[in-house]
Structures are given as C-alpha cells and as structure tokens.
Amino acid sequence: MVSQGANSPVTVVSDNSFGDNAWTTPGDAVSSNDVYAVNTITMVVNTEYLKATDFGFTIPANATIDGITVSVERKATQVSSGIQDVRVRIVKGGVIGTTDKSITDTWETTDTTKTYGSSSDLWGETWTGDDINATNFGFVIAGAVILSDETASIDHITITVDYTESVISGGGCQIVNYGG
C-alpha cells in the first residue's frame, strides 16, 4: 500500500446546499497558519458546508483506492456551549456523498486536529485514481451550535489517500527471425 498526502486544497468555499450561515473567508482554510475560515453561529442554526476541493493528487489511474483520511484543524470560541459536527462528507465528481462521518464531541477551544475516515475507509463509495485526481474531488463539513451563540473556526483541511498500485503483468516477448 502507498500513501499520497497530506495534501491541502486549492479551493475552499462556503457552499449553501446545506445550512443557514455562510463561512467568512473560507479560503483561509487552505493552510495551517492560524488564519481561519470562521462562522459565527446563532442558536439553532447550522453552518453552511465549508467545501474544500482540488487537492492536487497524482494517483495512477489504474490504482486501487484503499482508503481516504481527512484531517481538519479546528476550534470553537467556547467549549461550554459547544459546536458539534452536523455533517462531514466526501465530495466525488462535485457531488456531496451521503455517508456521514460526524464526530459527536464538542469542538475544543484551541486548535485541535480531528481525523475522519482511515487508510481503509472508502466513505461508502467506489474510487478510481482519476476520481481522486479530479479538481472536483474534496470534502465538506458543517457544524451546529448546541446552546448559545458561538464561533466555529477552521484553520486547515488535508486529505491523505492510501492506494495499491496495479501490477501489469505481461507475457514474454518473442522475437522471431525468419532469415533475411
């Protein structure tokens, strides 16, 4: 098995296909630099998806994808009221998947990296190298506030892909000389 990553996204946007509250400066989640994509959430409101795509993978087209691991560096302003994941999903071909990987614990008040998926988790999908290499491959996350107004902050998102390279076996090559 071979791993490629952890790759950072080229594009991060607020996607309004879910949730009520847009992310501010979503593009700030492309690197770990303590500059954040933020979302100030009011009571009983979900964030929109924070959607990260175009991770720049170069996996061989004939590779067998074994697993996808996503890491999110995140924090909340206060743990007492709390933010929780409400939707955590993979994006394949620009379409948000249905398998949810939300973690039920509340977000910490300091930068904490949470991991979703694993080296053997396909997120309920079948994959090719081309699917992973595509610019519209990625990840979405949305949060919800539990008790009171809260600010969710995401500093960085990365993806690592584990795969097995296909071995192309060929027969021998025979050269025949018919005189001449």
Secondary structure, DSSP 8 states (H G I E B T S, - for coil): -EEEEEE--SEEEEETTS-SB--BSGGGGBSSSS--EEEEE-TT-BB-EEEEE-------TT-EEEEEEEEEEEEES-TTT-EEEEEEEEEETTEE-S------S---SS-EEEEEEETT--TT----HHHHHSTT-EEEEEEEESSS-EEEEEEEEEEEEEEE----------------
